[in-house]
């Protein structure tokens, strides 16, 4: 039973100790993503963007306004581009959504939606197919650990394969890259950090939830419970709350392959549309789950490192963890540390996803991946709890 009136249901943080694999049954239908909210941006988001992105308060508020407009424009622009669509991203310098198109004839239709159009060579369908061929190769034969992951980069109009620095000299990596280049347009990039890993943490204080000896945190409230990272528990595992009392159980979980889970709650615990500020910044109301484009600012809340912000770097990335590959992940420049798994990623007041893993820390920097929340809602037939 909860003994505090203050809202404490919302985010979370790192991958749990050990890789836990399970698949969960869904319900029936997924809820549509609500539209971006019209309210003023939360002070917490503005403060964190000033700190982590080097913006003034005025710049942060203007960027949030521009990004909200880009989220609304993106679906219309994609429909206007049709089969010529080659991906989209937010350009922080111009404050506009940019849409790649393979046909000059579609550029005018895209511009009519309010987006900028850029002529490129490869369509999104072509690039997605190339990435799928690399995924299939990795399913047959695991990628070398020094291959961090691979994703479609709409700005570069190519599939990018990320390697740990110096790894291209390794024979296994060279073999993987040779196969990857046969799949289609591929660019190889070296990352500044280490191989990706899930974040583990022991049982410590704060406002997490617990499964056995592992600690994770809540991602987002849904009607009937919350969503979080799949590596945090198997279907059927019992969950205890921050105060040690019985909270609920995992109804569905998937890891690796995916990294998401649904926990049903009861025992006096209620759900609220809130991402916590942990007393450092005000809590943020969640008003929807409109997807932020590549290049948009994004913030993460976790039980270990609290608020940190950065940018969306890539979408639909396959991340090569030691436990196995996880697909359809979003990469960000936001840092995270042990204890942050399962936690909330938000852009403005829009829910984006739950923290999966990454590399680095919040002292020296790093990168973190999340599993998009709309996919989780769709898989389990859930409705996001919104304000």
C-alpha positions as CSV (number, residue, x, y, z in Angstrom):
1,X,0.0,0.0,0.0
2,X,1.3,3.5,-0.8
3,X,1.8,5.7,2.2
4,X,2.6,8.9,0.4
5,X,0.2,11.3,-1.4
6,X,2.9,12.7,-3.6
7,X,3.0,11.1,-7.0
8,X,5.7,8.5,-7.3
9,X,4.8,6.3,-10.3
10,X,6.6,6.9,-13.4
11,X,10.1,6.3,-14.5
12,X,12.9,4.0,-14.1
13,X,16.1,3.1,-15.0
14,X,18.5,0.3,-15.8
15,X,18.6,-3.2,-17.0
16,X,18.3,-5.6,-14.2
17,X,20.9,-8.0,-13.0
18,X,21.3,-10.7,-15.5
19,X,19.4,-11.3,-18.8
20,X,15.9,-12.5,-18.2
21,X,14.0,-13.8,-21.2
22,X,10.3,-14.3,-21.5
23,X,7.4,-13.6,-23.8
24,X,4.2,-12.2,-22.7
25,X,0.6,-12.5,-24.0
26,X,-1.1,-9.3,-25.0
27,X,-4.6,-8.1,-24.6
28,X,-6.6,-7.0,-27.6
29,X,-6.0,-3.6,-29.2
30,X,-3.4,-0.9,-28.9
31,X,-4.3,2.7,-28.2
32,X,-3.5,5.5,-30.6
33,X,-0.8,7.9,-29.7
34,X,-2.4,11.1,-28.3
35,X,-1.4,14.4,-29.9
36,X,1.3,16.6,-28.3
37,X,0.0,18.7,-25.4
38,X,-0.7,22.4,-25.7
39,X,0.5,23.3,-22.2
40,X,3.6,25.2,-21.4
41,X,6.8,23.1,-21.1
42,X,7.6,21.8,-17.6
43,X,10.2,23.8,-15.8
44,X,12.1,20.5,-15.2
45,X,12.6,20.0,-18.9
46,X,13.7,23.5,-19.5
47,X,16.2,23.4,-16.7
48,X,17.7,20.1,-17.9
49,X,17.9,21.3,-21.5
50,X,19.7,24.4,-20.4
51,X,22.2,22.2,-18.4
52,X,22.8,19.4,-20.9
53,X,22.3,21.1,-24.3
54,X,23.9,24.4,-23.4
55,X,20.7,26.4,-24.2
56,X,19.3,29.5,-22.7
57,X,15.8,29.4,-21.2
58,X,14.4,31.2,-24.2
59,X,16.2,28.8,-26.6
60,X,15.0,25.7,-24.7
61,X,11.4,26.9,-24.8
62,X,11.6,27.8,-28.5
63,X,13.1,24.4,-29.3
64,X,10.4,22.5,-27.5
65,X,7.8,24.5,-29.4
66,X,9.5,23.7,-32.7
67,X,9.9,20.0,-31.9
68,X,6.2,19.8,-30.9
69,X,5.3,21.3,-34.3
70,X,7.7,18.8,-36.1
71,X,6.0,15.8,-34.3
72,X,2.6,17.0,-35.6
73,X,3.9,17.6,-39.1
74,X,5.8,14.3,-39.5
75,X,2.9,11.9,-40.2
76,X,1.4,14.3,-42.8
77,X,4.8,14.8,-44.5
78,X,5.3,11.0,-44.7
79,X,2.0,10.5,-46.3
80,X,2.7,13.3,-48.8
81,X,6.0,11.7,-49.8
82,X,4.4,8.3,-50.4
83,X,6.8,5.7,-51.8
84,X,9.4,8.3,-52.2
85,X,9.7,8.8,-48.5
86,X,13.3,8.4,-47.2
87,X,13.0,9.2,-43.5
88,X,12.8,12.5,-41.6
89,X,14.6,14.3,-38.9
90,X,14.5,17.6,-36.9
91,X,17.1,20.2,-37.8
92,X,18.0,22.2,-34.7
93,X,19.6,25.0,-36.7
94,X,16.5,25.7,-38.8
95,X,13.9,24.5,-36.2
96,X,12.2,22.6,-39.0
97,X,11.3,19.0,-39.8
98,X,13.4,17.8,-42.8
99,X,12.0,15.0,-45.0
100,X,14.1,13.0,-47.5
101,X,12.4,12.2,-50.8
102,X,13.8,10.2,-53.7
103,X,11.5,11.9,-56.3
104,X,11.8,15.7,-57.0
105,X,8.1,15.6,-57.9
106,X,7.2,14.8,-54.3
107,X,9.2,17.6,-52.8
108,X,6.5,20.2,-53.4
109,X,3.9,18.0,-51.7
110,X,6.1,17.6,-48.7
111,X,6.8,21.3,-48.4
112,X,3.1,22.0,-48.5
113,X,2.8,20.2,-45.2
114,X,5.2,22.6,-43.6
115,X,8.3,20.4,-43.7
116,X,11.5,21.0,-45.6
117,X,12.2,18.5,-48.4
118,X,15.7,17.1,-49.4
119,X,16.3,15.0,-52.5
120,X,18.2,11.8,-51.7
121,X,19.1,8.5,-53.5
122,X,17.6,5.7,-51.4
123,X,14.1,5.4,-50.1
124,X,13.2,4.5,-46.5
125,X,11.9,1.2,-47.8
126,X,15.2,0.4,-49.5
127,X,17.2,1.3,-46.4
128,X,14.9,-0.6,-44.1
129,X,15.3,-3.7,-46.3
130,X,19.1,-3.4,-46.2
131,X,19.0,-3.2,-42.4
132,X,16.6,-6.2,-42.3
133,X,19.1,-8.3,-44.3
134,X,21.8,-7.4,-41.8
135,X,19.4,-8.4,-39.0
136,X,18.8,-11.7,-40.7
137,X,22.5,-12.4,-41.0
138,X,23.0,-11.6,-37.3
139,X,20.2,-14.0,-36.4
140,X,22.0,-16.8,-38.3
141,X,25.4,-15.9,-36.8
142,X,25.8,-13.6,-33.9
143,X,27.6,-10.3,-34.6
144,X,31.0,-9.8,-33.0
145,X,30.9,-8.0,-29.7
146,X,32.9,-5.0,-31.0
147,X,30.0,-4.3,-33.4
148,X,27.9,-1.9,-31.3
149,X,24.8,-2.0,-33.5
150,X,23.4,-0.8,-36.9
151,X,20.6,1.5,-37.9
152,X,19.2,3.5,-40.8
153,X,20.5,7.1,-40.7
154,X,18.0,9.3,-42.7
155,X,20.3,12.3,-42.7
156,X,23.2,10.3,-44.3
157,X,20.7,8.3,-46.4
158,X,22.5,5.0,-45.5
159,X,22.6,2.1,-43.1
160,X,25.3,2.9,-40.4
161,X,27.2,0.1,-38.7
162,X,28.8,1.3,-35.5
163,X,32.1,-0.2,-34.3
164,X,34.1,0.1,-31.1
165,X,37.2,2.2,-32.0
166,X,40.0,0.0,-33.6
167,X,37.7,-3.0,-34.1
168,X,37.9,-3.0,-37.9
169,X,41.3,-4.8,-37.6
170,X,39.6,-7.8,-36.1
171,X,39.0,-10.7,-38.6
172,X,35.5,-11.5,-37.3
173,X,34.5,-7.8,-37.6
174,X,35.9,-7.6,-41.1
175,X,33.8,-10.7,-42.1
176,X,30.7,-9.2,-40.6
177,X,31.2,-5.9,-42.4
178,X,31.8,-7.7,-45.7
179,X,28.4,-9.4,-45.4
180,X,26.8,-6.2,-44.3
181,X,28.0,-4.2,-47.3
182,X,26.3,-6.8,-49.6
183,X,23.0,-5.9,-48.0
184,X,22.8,-2.4,-49.5
185,X,24.1,1.1,-48.9
186,X,26.2,0.8,-45.7
187,X,28.6,3.2,-43.9
188,X,30.9,2.1,-41.1
189,X,31.5,4.5,-38.2
190,X,33.7,4.1,-35.1
191,X,32.1,5.1,-31.8
192,X,34.0,7.0,-29.1
193,X,32.9,4.6,-26.4
194,X,32.7,1.0,-25.4
195,X,30.5,-1.9,-26.5
196,X,26.9,-1.4,-25.4
197,X,25.8,-3.2,-22.2
198,X,22.8,-3.4,-20.0
199,X,23.0,-1.4,-16.7
200,X,22.7,-3.5,-13.6
201,X,22.3,-2.3,-10.0
202,X,22.0,-3.9,-6.5
203,X,19.1,-3.2,-4.1
204,X,19.5,0.4,-2.9
205,X,17.3,3.2,-1.6
206,X,15.2,5.6,-3.7
207,X,11.9,4.9,-5.4
208,X,12.5,1.8,-7.5
209,X,10.7,-1.5,-7.8
210,X,12.3,-4.8,-7.0
211,X,12.3,-8.3,-8.4
212,X,14.3,-10.8,-6.4
213,X,17.8,-9.2,-5.9
214,X,17.5,-6.8,-8.8
215,X,16.4,-3.2,-8.9
216,X,14.6,-1.4,-11.8
217,X,12.3,1.5,-12.1
218,X,8.9,2.3,-13.6
219,X,8.8,3.6,-17.1
220,X,5.3,4.9,-17.7
221,X,1.9,4.3,-16.1
222,X,-0.6,2.5,-18.3
223,X,-4.2,1.7,-17.3
224,X,-3.7,-1.4,-15.1
225,X,0.0,-1.1,-14.3
226,X,3.2,0.2,-15.9
227,X,5.7,-0.5,-18.7
228,X,9.4,-1.1,-18.1
229,X,12.4,-2.9,-19.5
230,X,12.1,-6.6,-20.3
231,X,15.4,-7.6,-18.8
232,X,14.1,-6.6,-15.4
233,X,11.9,-9.7,-15.0
234,X,10.1,-12.7,-16.5
235,X,6.4,-13.1,-16.9
236,X,5.0,-14.2,-13.6
237,X,7.7,-12.6,-11.5
238,X,6.5,-10.8,-8.4
239,X,7.3,-7.1,-8.0
240,X,7.7,-5.1,-4.8
241,X,7.5,-1.4,-4.5
242,X,9.8,1.3,-3.1
243,X,8.6,0.5,0.4
244,X,9.0,-3.3,0.1
245,X,5.3,-4.0,-0.1
246,X,3.7,-6.2,-2.7
247,X,3.0,-4.2,-5.9
248,X,2.1,-6.6,-8.7
249,X,3.6,-9.0,-11.2
250,X,5.0,-9.1,-14.7
251,X,2.2,-10.0,-17.2
252,X,4.5,-10.0,-20.2
253,X,8.3,-9.6,-20.8
254,X,10.6,-10.0,-23.8
255,X,14.5,-9.8,-23.8
256,X,16.6,-10.2,-25.8
257,X,15.1,-9.6,-29.3
258,X,13.1,-6.8,-27.6
259,X,13.5,-5.1,-24.2
260,X,10.1,-4.3,-22.9
261,X,7.7,-5.6,-20.2
262,X,4.2,-4.9,-18.8
263,X,3.7,-5.1,-15.0
264,X,0.1,-5.3,-13.7
265,X,-0.4,-3.6,-10.3
266,X,-2.8,-3.9,-7.4
267,X,-2.5,-4.1,-3.6
268,X,-3.5,-0.4,-3.2
269,X,-1.0,0.9,-5.8
270,X,-2.5,3.4,-8.3
271,X,-1.2,4.8,-11.6
272,X,-0.6,8.4,-12.5
273,X,0.5,10.2,-15.7
274,X,3.8,11.4,-14.2
275,X,7.5,11.2,-14.6
276,X,9.3,12.0,-11.4
277,X,11.8,14.8,-10.7
278,X,13.0,13.1,-7.5
279,X,12.8,16.4,-5.6
280,X,15.4,17.9,-7.7
281,X,13.1,19.2,-10.5
282,X,9.3,19.3,-10.6
283,X,7.5,16.2,-11.8
284,X,6.4,16.2,-15.4
285,X,2.8,15.4,-16.6
286,X,2.7,13.0,-19.5
287,X,0.2,14.2,-22.1
288,X,0.7,11.7,-25.0
289,X,3.2,9.6,-26.9
290,X,3.8,11.4,-30.2
291,X,7.2,10.2,-31.5
292,X,10.0,12.7,-31.6
293,X,12.1,12.8,-34.8
294,X,15.8,12.2,-35.1
295,X,17.6,15.3,-34.0
296,X,15.0,16.3,-31.4
297,X,15.9,17.0,-27.8
298,X,15.0,14.3,-25.3
299,X,15.3,13.8,-21.5
300,X,15.6,10.8,-19.3
301,X,14.6,10.3,-15.7
302,X,16.0,7.5,-13.6
303,X,16.3,6.5,-10.0
304,X,20.1,6.7,-10.0
305,X,21.0,9.8,-12.1
306,X,17.7,11.7,-12.1
307,X,17.3,14.2,-14.9
308,X,19.6,14.2,-18.0
309,X,19.0,15.4,-21.5
310,X,20.4,15.0,-25.0
311,X,19.3,14.4,-28.5
312,X,17.7,11.5,-30.5
313,X,20.6,10.1,-32.6
314,X,19.0,7.2,-34.5
315,X,15.9,5.1,-34.7
316,X,15.3,1.4,-35.5
317,X,18.8,0.5,-34.4
318,X,19.7,-3.1,-33.7
319,X,21.8,-3.1,-30.5
320,X,24.3,-6.0,-30.0
321,X,24.3,-6.7,-26.3
322,X,26.3,-9.7,-24.9
323,X,23.0,-11.4,-24.1
324,X,21.8,-11.1,-27.7
325,X,20.6,-8.5,-30.2
326,X,17.7,-6.2,-29.4
327,X,15.8,-4.6,-32.3
328,X,14.0,-1.4,-33.1
329,X,15.8,0.6,-30.5
330,X,16.2,4.4,-30.4
331,X,19.7,5.7,-29.7
332,X,20.3,9.0,-27.7
333,X,23.2,11.1,-26.5
334,X,21.7,11.0,-22.9
335,X,23.9,9.4,-20.2
336,X,22.7,6.7,-17.8
337,X,24.2,4.6,-15.0
338,X,23.4,1.4,-13.0
339,X,20.0,1.7,-11.5
340,X,18.4,3.7,-14.4
341,X,17.0,0.7,-16.4
342,X,13.4,0.7,-17.5
343,X,13.1,4.5,-16.8
344,X,11.3,7.2,-18.7
345,X,12.4,9.0,-21.9
346,X,10.3,12.1,-22.6
347,X,10.4,14.8,-25.3
348,X,8.5,17.8,-24.0
349,X,5.4,16.2,-22.4
350,X,5.4,13.2,-24.8
351,X,6.4,9.7,-23.6
352,X,9.1,8.2,-25.9
353,X,10.3,5.0,-24.4
354,X,11.9,3.0,-21.6
355,X,15.6,2.9,-20.8
356,X,17.4,-0.3,-22.0
357,X,21.2,0.1,-21.9
358,X,24.2,1.9,-23.2
359,X,27.8,2.8,-22.5
360,X,29.5,5.4,-20.4
361,X,28.2,7.3,-17.4
362,X,27.0,10.7,-16.4
363,X,30.4,11.9,-15.3
364,X,32.3,11.3,-18.5
365,X,29.3,11.1,-20.9
366,X,28.0,8.2,-23.0
367,X,25.0,7.0,-25.1
368,X,21.8,5.2,-24.1
369,X,19.2,3.3,-26.0
370,X,15.5,3.0,-25.3
371,X,12.6,0.8,-26.5
372,X,9.9,3.0,-28.0
373,X,6.8,3.1,-25.8
374,X,4.3,3.0,-28.7
375,X,5.6,-0.4,-29.7
376,X,5.1,-1.7,-26.1
377,X,1.5,-0.3,-26.0
378,X,0.8,-2.0,-29.3
379,X,2.2,-5.4,-28.3
380,X,0.3,-5.7,-25.0
381,X,-2.8,-3.7,-26.0
382,X,-2.3,-1.1,-23.4
383,X,-3.5,2.5,-23.0
384,X,-1.0,5.1,-21.8
385,X,-2.1,7.0,-18.7
386,X,-2.1,10.7,-19.7
387,X,-3.0,14.0,-18.1
